[in-house]
Amino acid sequence: MTTPVRIRPRRLRGTAPLRRLVAETRLSAADLVLPMFVKEGATEPVPVTSMPGVVQHTRDSLRKAAREAVEAGVGGLMLFAIPAHKDPVGEAATDPDGILNVAVADLVSEVGDATIVMADLCLDEFTDHGHCGVLTGDGRVDNDATLDRYARMAVALADAGTHMVGPSGMMDGQVAAIRAALDAAGHTDVSILAYAAKYASAFYGPFREAVDSSLTGDRKTYQMDPANTVEALREVRLDVAEGADIVMVKPAMAYLDIVRRAADDVDVPVAAYQVSGEYAMVEAAAARGWIERERAITETLTSIRRAGASIVLTYWAVEAARRLS
């Protein structure tokens, strides 16, 4: 005689409404941040070939896309800029009339009352060598000289109206230097979303096309080794101690364990960046009919939230927000 099965977890999976009722992880439009690119001098949007659907915006198309994102319910916008001219120290990054600063002002004017305008705080888009900081004579990134540039860049972005800066260069002490500079300039309300655990990843390839990167060499001396977990948590705790309001793990999908550990370890919000290579892989596989595109998008975003990220930067932010709404 067969013993009746009394405990049946499958009972809670039988219908879509039931699965929705007992779902342990919720994904909402407000959780999502849209990274955006603006190109100085562009007269029409320039497609990023390795990232289908992503473009380098003109200032006008940027404003239009920002309005559409806000209407979809996206929680925030993270802005990157491509200057017309680069130099060894990235002077355009601190120029009040530089493309990043004027585009921040555009967005704040257009949608600043309805969303959070964030700006990437790094020199890599602005330097002719493509590194995230100032170089020494023998080609090494000078950590402390770079902090001075970051401090000036933070103030310029705050003067332009940004609500939040995102220091992504992985320089030691960058959060403390930026916080001190912002406070000294009277920008005490400008928040810092710190790229606390940013790995030297192979998944950034398409992004370099998106920002017209001039990088020579690699960034392994300042971005993190993919093998390390304890070091990541040390970086996260250091950034919180220096004044970070939010900490971020980048990339997201290959580092969900780091997202989980960070969320368990600190008492500030944790963000994760679903980077260009992660986006491009799904789009490429879907274009070949190898996976179901919309399901894959939702599944990857849900996995990042499930791992512990309360904020997800993703190039699918608008599309996903519209479906969630």
Sequence and secondary structure as in RCSB ss.txt:
>XXXX:A:sequence
MTTPVRIRPRRLRGTAPLRRLVAETRLSAADLVLPMFVKEGATEPVPVTSMPGVVQHTRDSLRKAAREAVEAGVG
GLMLFAIPAHKDPVGEAATDPDGILNVAVADLVSEVGDATIVMADLCLDEFTDHGHCGVLTGDGRVDNDATLDRY
ARMAVALADAGTHMVGPSGMMDGQVAAIRAALDAAGHTDVSILAYAAKYASAFYGPFREAVDSSLTGDRKTYQMD
PANTVEALREVRLDVAEGADIVMVKPAMAYLDIVRRAADDVDVPVAAYQVSGEYAMVEAAAARGWIERERAITET
LTSIRRAGASIVLTYWAVEAARRLS
>XXXX:A:secstr
        GGGGGSSHHHHHHT S    GGGEEEEEEEETT SS EE TTSTT EEE HHHHHHHHHHHHHHT  
EEEEEEE S  BTT GGGT TTSHHHHHHHHHHHHHTTTSEEEEEE STTTBTT  SS B TTS B HHHHHHHH
HHHHHHHHHHT SEEEE S  TTHHHHHHHHHHHTT TT EEEEEEEEB  GGGHHHHHHTT    S  TTTSB 
TT SHHHHHHHHHHHHHT SEEEEESSGGGHHHHHHHHHH SS EEEE  HHHHHHHHHHHHTTSS HHHHHHHH
HHHHHHHT SEEE TTHHHHHHHH 
